Amino acid sequence: MVGKTQQMEQVRAVIKQVAPTDITVLITGESGTGKELVANAIHQLSPRADKPMITVNCGAIPEGIFESEIFGHVRGAFTSADRTRKGYFEMADGGTVFLDEIGEMPLEAQAKILRVLEMGEFMKVGSSRPEKVNVRVVAATNRDLIEAVGTGDFRQDLYFRLKAVNIFLPPLRERKDDIPLLVEAFLAEICERNEIPKPEVSPGAMTLLRNAYWEGNVRELRHFLESLVILERGRALDEDIVGRHLVRSEQRTSFLPVHVPKGTAGMDRELLIPMLLELKRDIGEIKSYLQYMSRSGPLPGSNWYQDSEIIPTEAQVSLEEMEKEQILKALREVRGNRRKAANILGISERTLYRKIKEYGLQ
């Protein structure tokens, strides 16, 4: 794990303390901060290192087959169950199960995960016989689980059971002193794998990399450097080259949520619909154009507004009103299912919950 800042030293110290034990660990932090890397470190430093570590992305498994994937099923449990199948917990017996994005786990499955943690047993889908399993559980999430508990999307008892030890990974922008070390490490690994000479990085270029926002954290930095090395093969990375690629990267994400600083609680300030930014911009341009015409009279050949009602320049739909309308529309379409509404809007459930509370839509 690369990093010399106090935050990363604390993370390493906690890993060393908890790894030799079987205590459940919850890893929290934004996407791309390296939660799976921490989980791997805990497993590799534990007495279970010679046993399997099974990684389960809870957000990637459809709800209808979640329990079958996690706990397995017996033959005849459902139409296509032509044989008995092991689940992830059984496959990891003696080792570690890493439950990534545990905040996305279906509620029904959460109760059964709690039973595994408390009793060390589970039941395959279609079976009435409990089976014992010896696994260590490490979980991770980029969601605020306390908020999810408050909205009823996460069991409180499971939350308390998981947070026996909580390792928080800070976003990259809060540990900028680690960026030069990460850049050197990533460049060495990328260049060796692609058989490309490792380029020099000028002080000016490194300053640009340190001061970039890196919304995707360490993962985004790594992907950016990989693209940079491939496209600029053999060239030293100076301020001009890095600056040009950073601008291109920002252009590709110009309609993503606006970047603003986040506190330690991870309170992101996402906008609901990227298109709203375009709408707001268009409204501003129309307002400016109407104001210009009211002062200068009609432009030659521009009589499109004659005999028509002109909207007063003071009347401008606010971004908040448009957001509120989009939320209400999405919630009506899915009959109040917030998870589905968040998917329709293309935002996180956490942002949706905050906006619902902000606009008094509860």
Secondary structure, DSSP 4 states (H G I P E B T S, - for coil): ----SHHHHHHHHHHHHHTTS---EEEEE-TTS-HHHHHHHHHHTSTTTTS-EEEEETTTS-GGGHHHHHHEE-TTSSTT--S-EE-HHHHTTTSEEEEETGGGS-HHHHHHHHHHHHHSEE--BT--S-EE---EEEEEESS-HHHHHHTTSS-HHHHHHHTTEEEEE--GGG-GGGHHHHHHHHHHHHHHHHT-PPPPB-HHHHHHHHHS--TTHHHHHHHHHHHHHHHTTT--B-HHHHHHHHHHHHHHTTTSPPP----TT------S-HHHHHHHHHHHHHHHHHHHHHHH-PPTT--TTTTSPPPPTT----HHHHHHHHHHHHHHHTTT-HHHHHHHHTS-HHHHHHHHHHTT--
